[in-house]
Amino acid sequence: MTGMDRSFEDLVAEADAAPMEGWDFSWLEGRATEERPSWGYSRLLHERLGTVDAALDLQTGGGEVLAAAPSLPRLAVATEGWPPNVAAATALLHPRGVAVVAHDDSAATPLPFGDAAFDLVTSRHPVVPAWSEIARVLRPGGTYLAQHVGPASVFELVEHFLGPQPEEVRRGREPEDEVAAARAAGLELVDLRAERLRIEFHDVGAVVWFLRKVVWMVPGFTSDAYRDELRTLHERLETDGPFVAHSARHLVELRKPAG
């Protein structure tokens, strides 16, 4: 039975009961689709990991992207702040020899590592890049390679629940602003690429699960608090087909000057 053959209450209840551990989106298979950026972040990350001696992956989630690397450097460390993800990443990465460190994702919290400790610092979709700390732990000549969420990402969905957002919120996470902050911390730009990518949600359960997972999209989201908006969306999906939104992603590569 497809999502559109099932009742609103069944779809919402199923999504509310689904597990949230790790950073695996396979629950959405057959229920939502998302275009992937052309640069292939996982491939780029895995290539770089094979060329360095010491690497740090920030906000690693459940460790899935790092764990898929065919080879890892002599010293590989990952940080994560959400306790369920710390447990998931530890179980996945420890067998690969990666140390997982519980660390608050707040940009104001110093990283628990010495100066110039890593050749490579990476991150996939960090909440807030702590540029001064990233610059501090990189060795001279070292690289920061990451895929970030860009401005107004999936805002078609956000604004369905929260209404029109002010311009200062819509332009948050602008790539140029992030690069300016990184430069102020002493890093040099090597590469910057940005794309907007099509997302389709095929049933209201997929929306509920997504907003439970990506908690910053609609802060405080629960299916009870947003019942009316979810029901309206369910009716729209039944009438018009998939709900279309667009994610924003950018690839950023920065270098700490060798001097």
BELJO-V630166 format. One record per pair of residues at least 24 apart in sequence whose ideal C-beta (glycine too) atoms are under 8 Angstrom apart, sorted by sequence separation. I is the first residue (numbers start at 0). GAP is how many residues later the second one is. D is the distance in Angstrom with one decimal. If there is no record, write none. Layout:
# BELJO-V630166
i:I gap:GAP d:D
i:I gap:GAP d:D
This chain:
# BELJO-V630166
i:40 gap:24 d:7.8
i:44 gap:24 d:7.0
i:45 gap:24 d:6.2
i:48 gap:24 d:6.0
i:60 gap:24 d:5.5
i:71 gap:24 d:6.1
i:76 gap:24 d:6.3
i:78 gap:24 d:4.1
i:80 gap:24 d:4.0
i:112 gap:24 d:5.0
i:115 gap:24 d:6.8
i:117 gap:24 d:6.3
i:118 gap:24 d:7.3
i:119 gap:24 d:7.9
i:120 gap:24 d:7.8
i:121 gap:24 d:5.9
i:122 gap:24 d:7.8
i:124 gap:24 d:5.3
i:148 gap:24 d:5.9
i:149 gap:24 d:7.5
i:45 gap:25 d:7.9
i:59 gap:25 d:7.7
i:62 gap:25 d:6.8
i:66 gap:25 d:4.8
i:71 gap:25 d:6.6
i:110 gap:25 d:7.5
i:119 gap:25 d:6.7
i:122 gap:25 d:7.9
i:147 gap:25 d:6.7
i:149 gap:25 d:6.3
i:41 gap:26 d:6.6
i:61 gap:26 d:4.0
i:62 gap:26 d:3.5
i:66 gap:26 d:5.7
i:71 gap:26 d:6.6
i:106 gap:26 d:7.7
i:110 gap:26 d:5.6
i:115 gap:26 d:7.8
i:203 gap:26 d:5.7
i:206 gap:26 d:6.3
i:48 gap:27 d:7.5
i:61 gap:27 d:5.4
i:62 gap:27 d:7.9
i:65 gap:27 d:6.3
i:147 gap:27 d:7.4
i:2 gap:28 d:5.9
i:60 gap:28 d:7.0
i:63 gap:28 d:6.9
i:59 gap:29 d:5.4
i:62 gap:29 d:4.4
i:66 gap:29 d:6.0
i:203 gap:29 d:5.7
i:61 gap:30 d:6.5
i:62 gap:30 d:4.4
i:65 gap:30 d:7.9
i:147 gap:30 d:6.7
i:203 gap:30 d:4.1
i:66 gap:31 d:7.8
i:202 gap:31 d:7.8
i:65 gap:32 d:6.5
i:78 gap:32 d:7.2
i:59 gap:33 d:7.6
i:203 gap:33 d:6.3
i:202 gap:34 d:6.3
i:62 gap:35 d:7.3
i:201 gap:35 d:7.2
i:76 gap:36 d:7.5
i:200 gap:36 d:7.4
i:206 gap:36 d:7.2
i:62 gap:37 d:7.0
i:22 gap:38 d:3.0
i:23 gap:38 d:6.3
i:143 gap:38 d:7.6
i:21 gap:39 d:6.7
i:22 gap:39 d:4.5
i:21 gap:40 d:2.9
i:23 gap:40 d:5.9
i:59 gap:40 d:7.3
i:201 gap:40 d:5.2
i:20 gap:41 d:6.8
i:21 gap:41 d:7.9
i:22 gap:41 d:5.9
i:76 gap:41 d:7.7
i:200 gap:41 d:6.2
i:21 gap:42 d:6.6
i:199 gap:42 d:4.0
i:200 gap:42 d:4.5
i:74 gap:43 d:7.9
i:143 gap:43 d:6.6
i:199 gap:43 d:7.0
i:149 gap:44 d:5.9
i:156 gap:44 d:7.4
i:199 gap:44 d:5.7
i:200 gap:44 d:7.3
i:153 gap:45 d:6.4
i:198 gap:45 d:7.1
i:58 gap:46 d:5.7
i:72 gap:46 d:7.5
i:149 gap:46 d:7.7
i:197 gap:46 d:6.5
i:198 gap:46 d:4.7
i:72 gap:47 d:7.6
i:134 gap:47 d:7.8
i:142 gap:47 d:7.3
i:197 gap:47 d:8.0
i:198 gap:47 d:6.5
i:133 gap:48 d:7.8
i:197 gap:48 d:6.0
i:198 gap:48 d:5.6
i:128 gap:49 d:6.6
i:137 gap:49 d:8.0
i:196 gap:49 d:6.4
i:130 gap:50 d:5.3
i:134 gap:50 d:4.5
i:156 gap:50 d:6.9
i:160 gap:50 d:7.7
i:195 gap:50 d:4.8
i:196 gap:50 d:4.9
i:130 gap:51 d:4.8
i:133 gap:51 d:7.2
i:134 gap:51 d:4.8
i:195 gap:51 d:7.1
i:196 gap:51 d:7.8
i:128 gap:52 d:7.7
i:134 gap:52 d:5.5
i:195 gap:52 d:5.5
i:196 gap:52 d:6.4
i:57 gap:53 d:8.0
i:128 gap:53 d:7.4
i:130 gap:53 d:7.3
i:131 gap:53 d:4.7
i:133 gap:53 d:7.4
i:156 gap:53 d:7.8
i:194 gap:53 d:7.7
i:130 gap:54 d:3.8
i:156 gap:54 d:7.8
i:193 gap:54 d:7.2
i:194 gap:54 d:5.8
i:55 gap:55 d:7.9
i:193 gap:55 d:7.1
i:194 gap:55 d:7.5
i:130 gap:56 d:6.8
i:161 gap:56 d:6.2
i:193 gap:56 d:4.0
i:55 gap:57 d:7.1
i:160 gap:57 d:4.8
i:192 gap:57 d:6.4
i:193 gap:57 d:7.8
i:191 gap:58 d:6.5
i:192 gap:58 d:4.6
i:64 gap:59 d:5.5
i:157 gap:59 d:5.6
i:191 gap:59 d:7.1
i:153 gap:60 d:7.9
i:156 gap:60 d:7.0
i:157 gap:60 d:6.3
i:160 gap:60 d:7.3
i:190 gap:60 d:6.7
i:191 gap:60 d:5.5
i:55 gap:61 d:7.4
i:190 gap:61 d:7.3
i:191 gap:61 d:7.6
i:21 gap:62 d:7.7
i:22 gap:62 d:6.7
i:55 gap:62 d:4.5
i:190 gap:62 d:4.1
i:20 gap:63 d:4.8
i:21 gap:63 d:6.4
i:53 gap:63 d:6.5
i:54 gap:63 d:6.1
i:57 gap:63 d:6.5
i:60 gap:63 d:7.4
i:153 gap:63 d:6.3
i:188 gap:63 d:7.9
i:189 gap:63 d:4.2
i:19 gap:64 d:7.0
i:20 gap:64 d:7.1
i:53 gap:64 d:4.8
i:54 gap:64 d:6.6
i:55 gap:64 d:7.3
i:56 gap:64 d:7.9
i:57 gap:64 d:7.1
i:58 gap:64 d:5.5
i:188 gap:64 d:7.7
i:189 gap:64 d:6.2
i:53 gap:65 d:5.3
i:54 gap:65 d:4.3
i:55 gap:65 d:4.9
i:56 gap:65 d:5.0
i:57 gap:65 d:4.2
i:58 gap:65 d:7.8
i:160 gap:65 d:5.6
i:188 gap:65 d:6.0
i:189 gap:65 d:5.3
i:20 gap:66 d:7.6
i:21 gap:66 d:4.3
i:52 gap:66 d:5.7
i:53 gap:66 d:7.5
i:54 gap:66 d:7.4
i:55 gap:66 d:7.3
i:56 gap:66 d:6.7
i:58 gap:66 d:7.5
i:187 gap:66 d:6.4
i:20 gap:67 d:5.2
i:21 gap:67 d:7.9
i:51 gap:67 d:3.9
i:54 gap:67 d:6.7
i:58 gap:67 d:4.8
i:186 gap:67 d:4.1
i:187 gap:67 d:5.0
i:51 gap:68 d:4.5
i:57 gap:68 d:5.9
i:58 gap:68 d:6.5
i:160 gap:68 d:5.0
i:186 gap:68 d:6.7
i:187 gap:68 d:7.6
i:159 gap:69 d:6.3
i:186 gap:69 d:6.0
i:187 gap:69 d:6.0
i:181 gap:70 d:7.7
i:185 gap:70 d:6.9
i:48 gap:71 d:7.2
i:185 gap:71 d:7.2
i:47 gap:72 d:5.8
i:181 gap:72 d:5.3
i:159 gap:73 d:6.3
i:178 gap:73 d:6.9
i:47 gap:74 d:7.4
i:177 gap:74 d:6.8
i:172 gap:75 d:7.5
i:174 gap:75 d:4.5
i:178 gap:75 d:7.8
i:57 gap:76 d:7.7
i:44 gap:77 d:5.7
i:174 gap:77 d:6.9
i:44 gap:79 d:7.7
i:55 gap:81 d:6.5
i:40 gap:83 d:6.3
i:159 gap:83 d:8.0
i:53 gap:85 d:7.9
i:156 gap:86 d:7.1
i:155 gap:87 d:7.5
i:155 gap:88 d:6.9
i:156 gap:88 d:4.8
i:126 gap:89 d:7.1
i:155 gap:89 d:3.9
i:154 gap:90 d:7.4
i:155 gap:90 d:6.8
i:153 gap:91 d:4.7
i:153 gap:92 d:7.1
i:152 gap:93 d:7.7
i:153 gap:93 d:5.5
i:152 gap:94 d:4.9
i:47 gap:95 d:7.2
i:152 gap:95 d:4.1
i:151 gap:96 d:6.3
i:152 gap:96 d:7.7
i:47 gap:97 d:5.9
i:149 gap:97 d:7.9
i:150 gap:97 d:5.7
i:148 gap:98 d:7.5
i:149 gap:98 d:3.0
i:148 gap:99 d:6.5
i:149 gap:99 d:5.8
i:44 gap:100 d:6.7
i:148 gap:100 d:6.6
i:149 gap:100 d:5.0
i:43 gap:101 d:6.7
i:147 gap:101 d:7.1
i:146 gap:102 d:6.0
i:147 gap:102 d:5.3
i:146 gap:103 d:7.3
i:147 gap:103 d:8.0
i:146 gap:104 d:5.6
i:147 gap:104 d:6.1
i:145 gap:105 d:7.6
i:146 gap:105 d:7.9
i:40 gap:106 d:4.2
i:145 gap:106 d:5.6
i:144 gap:107 d:7.7
i:143 gap:108 d:7.4
i:144 gap:108 d:5.1
i:143 gap:109 d:7.0
i:36 gap:110 d:6.9
i:142 gap:110 d:6.5
i:143 gap:110 d:4.4
i:142 gap:111 d:7.1
i:143 gap:111 d:7.6
i:142 gap:112 d:5.4
i:143 gap:112 d:7.9
i:141 gap:113 d:7.2
i:142 gap:113 d:7.8
i:140 gap:114 d:7.0
i:141 gap:114 d:5.0
i:140 gap:115 d:6.6
i:139 gap:116 d:5.8
i:140 gap:116 d:7.6
i:138 gap:117 d:7.1
i:139 gap:117 d:6.6
i:140 gap:117 d:4.0
i:137 gap:118 d:4.3
i:139 gap:118 d:4.9
i:139 gap:119 d:6.9
i:134 gap:121 d:5.9
i:38 gap:154 d:5.9
i:36 gap:156 d:7.8
i:37 gap:157 d:6.6
i:36 gap:158 d:5.2
i:36 gap:160 d:6.6
i:35 gap:161 d:7.0
i:34 gap:162 d:3.8
i:33 gap:163 d:6.4
i:34 gap:163 d:5.0
i:33 gap:164 d:7.5
i:34 gap:164 d:7.5
i:33 gap:165 d:4.7
i:32 gap:166 d:7.0
i:33 gap:166 d:7.9
i:31 gap:167 d:6.8
i:32 gap:167 d:5.0
i:31 gap:168 d:6.3
i:31 gap:169 d:4.9
i:32 gap:169 d:8.0
i:30 gap:170 d:7.5
i:31 gap:170 d:6.2
i:30 gap:171 d:5.2
i:29 gap:172 d:7.7
i:30 gap:172 d:5.6
i:30 gap:174 d:6.7
i:31 gap:174 d:4.3
i:30 gap:175 d:4.0
i:27 gap:178 d:5.5
i:31 gap:178 d:6.9
i:27 gap:181 d:6.7
i:26 gap:182 d:5.9
i:27 gap:182 d:7.0
i:24 gap:188 d:7.4
i:14 gap:189 d:7.9
i:14 gap:190 d:4.0
i:13 gap:191 d:5.5
i:14 gap:191 d:7.3
i:17 gap:191 d:5.5
i:10 gap:192 d:5.6
i:11 gap:192 d:6.4
i:14 gap:192 d:7.9
i:15 gap:192 d:6.5
i:19 gap:192 d:6.2
i:10 gap:193 d:5.1
i:11 gap:193 d:6.4
i:14 gap:193 d:3.7
i:19 gap:193 d:6.0
i:10 gap:194 d:3.7
i:14 gap:194 d:4.2
i:17 gap:194 d:7.8
i:7 gap:196 d:6.4
i:11 gap:196 d:5.6
i:15 gap:196 d:7.5
i:5 gap:197 d:7.5
i:10 gap:197 d:7.5
i:14 gap:197 d:7.1
i:3 gap:198 d:7.5
i:2 gap:199 d:5.7
i:3 gap:199 d:6.3
i:2 gap:200 d:2.8
i:1 gap:201 d:7.8
i:2 gap:201 d:7.7
i:2 gap:202 d:6.2
i:2 gap:203 d:7.2
i:15 gap:207 d:5.5
i:43 gap:207 d:7.6
i:14 gap:208 d:7.4
i:40 gap:210 d:6.6
i:11 gap:211 d:5.0
i:34 gap:212 d:7.9
i:36 gap:212 d:4.9
i:38 gap:212 d:5.0
i:33 gap:213 d:6.3
i:36 gap:214 d:6.8
i:11 gap:218 d:6.4
i:7 gap:222 d:7.6
i:7 gap:223 d:6.0
i:10 gap:223 d:7.3
i:7 gap:226 d:4.7
i:3 gap:233 d:6.9
i:3 gap:234 d:6.0
